[in-house]
Amino acid sequence: MRLITFIFLIVSIFWGNVGEINAYTFTVLDYPGSQYTGLFDINNNGVIVGTYRDSSGNSHGLTYDTTNGFQTLDYAGASRTELIGINNNGVIVGTYIDSSGNSHGLIYDPNSGFQTLDYSQGDGTLLLGVNDSGLITGTYRDSSGNIHGLLYDTASGFQVLDYPGAFSTGLFGINNSGTIVGLYTDSSNNSHGLIYDATNGFQTLDYPGVNYTWLFDINNNGKIVGVYGNSGQNFHTGMTYDTINGIKSISYAGAQYTWIYGINDNDQLVGLYLDSSSSNMHGLVVLPSALPPNNSVPEPATVIFLAVGIGFFSFMARRKCYSNK
């Protein structure tokens, strides 16, 4: 078996115009005293979820809003918690690592607290996106180390949803229409952005002229966010896509690279960047410049030395253990 790397080959016809967009303002938002901060999703109420690493190197789930500031939210007994998606009802999905090093899917409901949600045939489960109806996207690793997409609803349970012929599939964001974005790896070990809905099935959406495209989230207006980059480099440039404006790049000034993970219906974006001076990771909030002053947005926070980790990437990295067997 092979180590999964995500490299893309084809230029999709779906992209439309390509260009740089400057109509955003950037705010650095770091958990105080942390080694790193990653912001992964934001709902329409301005509540942000993500992860941070403390001074002892332990990873914790976080939430942030302008009323309560930063809050730590960990699965009890977990060695690591990462909160990755949140809907407009405040329901959060993500992953935690137990004391034996196993990955589990988690759901947090403000009214009922945490619960574990694992695919029964998986060797590890990550939950990555949730819409307002409670539909959940994610991925699991099978006993051979292969990665598959998951769709969950309370009525019918888990459905395995893989891009046809793909070597691996990861499903990330889902909007209220049930449209899903993510990525897949083909039989040649090349990576592609994907979009899926029940009417049209799977489509490939790749940024032209580069080697990596990952799509992380989609809002209820159909706007997509993600990241792209070139072979031999880290994923380095954030992006948005919609059918009217096509694809637009988003980069934090002076950053080595910028990742955009989450978007809400107000076009408020969250992610992270790697700074150029110390190679530390920082949480990032990206707002449309035209937002009215009373819109609920985060205030600037102290910049802390950081480094980033997300459960999906450590989960995928563990795939190497299987590939070497």
N, C-alpha and C positions, 0 to 999 in steps of 0.2 A: 504494500500500500504506500501511497505517496503523501508527503506533507502537503497540506493545502496551502497554496499561495494564490493570491487573487490578482491576475494579470489579464487585461482584456485585449482582444484582437480587432474586433469589428467596429465600424462607425455606423451607429444606428441612424435610420432615416427620420426618427421621431423628434430629434432635438430642435430643429428650427435654428434661430439665430444664436450665435455664441458671442459673448462679450463680457465686459467688466461692469459691475454695478457699483455706484458710489452713493446711493440713496439710503445708506444705513449709518447709524452711530453705534459705537462699540463701548461696552462697559466691562471691565475686568471684575469678576465676582469670585473671590476665593474664600473657602472656609478658614476662619482665623486659626493660625497656628498649625495648619496642615502642611504635609509634605507635597501633596498635589490635590487638585480639585478638578473633577470632570462633571459638566452639566449635560444631561442627556435628554430631557424633555421639559416642556412647559405647556400648561393648559390655558384655557381662555380666561381664567381667574388670575393668571400670572404666577401660579404656583409652579416651582421648578423642582425637579428631582435629579439626583445624580449620586456621586460617590466622592469621598475624600480619604486620604491616608493620614493617619495621625503620626505623632513624633516617634512612636514605637514601630511604625511600619504596618499597622493594622488598618484594613479598609473598612469603611462604614458607609451605610446609606445616609443620604441627606435630603432634606427638603428646605426650600427657601421661599418666603414671600415677604412683602414689604411690611406687613404687620408684625409678624413673629420673628423675622430674620431667619438665620440658619437654625435648623433642628437636626439632631442625629436620630435616625430611625433604623434600628438594627433588628434582624431576626434573632430571637432569643437563642443563645447557645451557638450561634454561627461563628466561624472563624473569619468570615468575610461576607459583607452584604453590599449589593449594588442595586440601586433603584433606577430603572431604565425607562419606563413609560408611565404616563399618568393621563387619565381622562378628565372630562369636565365635571365629573361627580366626585373627584378626588381619589378614585380607585387607582392604585399603583401596582405595577408588575415589575419583576426583576429576577434576580438570582441570589442565592446564598450558597456558601461552601460549608459543609458540616465538618465535624472534628476529624472525620476520616478522609477528608479531601474530595468528597463527592459533591457535584453540582446539582442543585435543585431549583425548580421554578418556585417563585413566591408571588402571592397576591396580598396586598394590604388594602383593607377597607376601613375607612375612618370609623365606621360603626361597629365593626366586628373584629378588627385587628388583623393579624397575620394568619395565613394558611399556606401550606405547601401544595403545589400542583405539579405533579410529575407525570410524564408520559410513561405508561407502565412497561413498555418494551424498550425504553431508552436506558442508556448507560450514563445519562446526564441530561438535564433539561434546563433551558433558559427561556424565560418569558420576556419578550422585548417590546410589545406594543399592545394597547388596549383602547377600544373605542367606547363611546357612551352607551352602547347596547351591551357591553361586556364581552364582545368578541376579542379574543386574545391571539396574538401571533407570537411565534417563537421558533425554537430549533431544538433538536435533540441529537445526541450521538448514539449510534447503534453499537452492538458488541464488537463490530469490526472496525470501529473508529470512523465510520462514514457519517456525514452531517446531513440532516434532513429538515425541511420546513414543517412547521406545525401551525394549525389553525384550531382554536378551541372555542366552543360555546357550551353553555350549561345544558342545553337540550340534548345535544348529540355527542358531547365529549370531544375528544381529540380526533382530528383528521390530518393525516400526513399529506403534505402538499409540496411536491417537488417539481422543479422545472424539468420538463421532459428531456430525458437523455443527460441530465446534469450529473456531474460527479458529486456535487454537494450543493445544498440550498440553504439560505438563511432568510427568514421572513422577519422584517423589522416593524415598520409603522403600518397602521391601519386606520382609515378614516370612517366616518359614520355611514358612508355608502358601501363599505366593505371593500374598498380598493386598498390593496396591499403593495408595499414597496420592499425591496430587499436586494439580494445579490445571489448569483449562482456561479459555480465553477464548472466549466465544460470538461469533456473527456481529455482535452489537451492541457488541462490545468490552467486555463485562462479564465479571468473573472469578468463578469458583466453585471450591470445594474438590471433589476427586473421590476416590472409592474404587473399586478394580477388583479382581475376582477372576474366575477362569475360569468359575465356576458362574453367578454373578449378573451378570457383565458390569460396565458402568460404572453408578455411582450418584453423584448430586450430594449433597454435604454442606456446607451453608452455615451460618455463624453468623447467627442472626436479628437483623435490625434494624441491620446495619452495611453497609459498602460493599466490604469486602475480606475474603476468606477464602482462606488458603493452608494446605494440609496437607503437612507435611514428613516425618513418620516414623510408623511403626506397629510396636509390639513383638509378641512371640509370644502375648501375652494379648489382642491386638486393641485395645490402647489407642493412641490417635492423639494426636499433638501438632502444633501449628501456630501460626498468628498471624492476627489479624483487626484491622480498623480501619475508619475512616470516610473518605469522599471528601474530598480536599483536605488530608489529613493523612498522615503516615507510618504504616505498619503499626505498631500501638503496643501491642497486648496479646497476650501468649502465652495458649495454651489447651491443654487436654486434652479428650479425648472417649472415653468407653466406653459400652457399652449399658446398664450398671447405673446409673452416676452421671450420665449425660448429659454436657453440656459444662460445663467449669469454666474460669474465667479465672485466669491467673497473672501477677502484676505485681510487679516488684521495687520496694520502697518508695522513693519519691522519683525513680524513673526517668521520663524523658519517654516512653519506650516499652520494651517487653520482647518479645524474640523467643525462642521455644522451637523448636529445630531437631531435637533427637535424644532418644530414649528407649530404655532397655534393659529387660530383663525384671524388673529390681528396681525399676522406676519411678523410676530416676535420670534426670534430665533435664539437657540442656545447651543453651546458647544464648548470648545476649548482651543487653546493655541499653545505652541511651543515657542518660547522666547528665544531671541538670537544671542543674548548675552550670556546666559547661564544654562540654556537647554532645559529649563523648567517648564512644567505644564501649569496652565491657569484656566479657570473657568471663564467663559465668555458669554455675554448677552449681547445680541445684535438686534437693534431696533430700527424700524423704518423712520427716517428723519421727519416724516410728515405726521407722526403720531401726536395727538393733542396732549397738552401738559398734564391733564388729569388721568391719563391712561396709567394703569397699574404696571409700573416697571421697576426693576431693582435699582437701588442706589449703588454708587461705586463702593468697593470694599478694598481693604488693605491687600496689596500684592504680596503673596507669600511664595517661597521657594517650593516648587511642585514637581511631580512626575505623574504620568497618567496610566491608569489601567482600567479596562472595562471587561466585565465578565465574559462577553462574547469572544474577545480576542484571546484571553487566557484559555477559554474553553476550546477555541480552535487551535491554539498552540499545543494543547494537550493531545491533539490529534497526531502530533509527531510521535508520541509514544507508541501509538498503534502502527504508524507507518514504518517504524523500525523493527516491528516484530517479524 
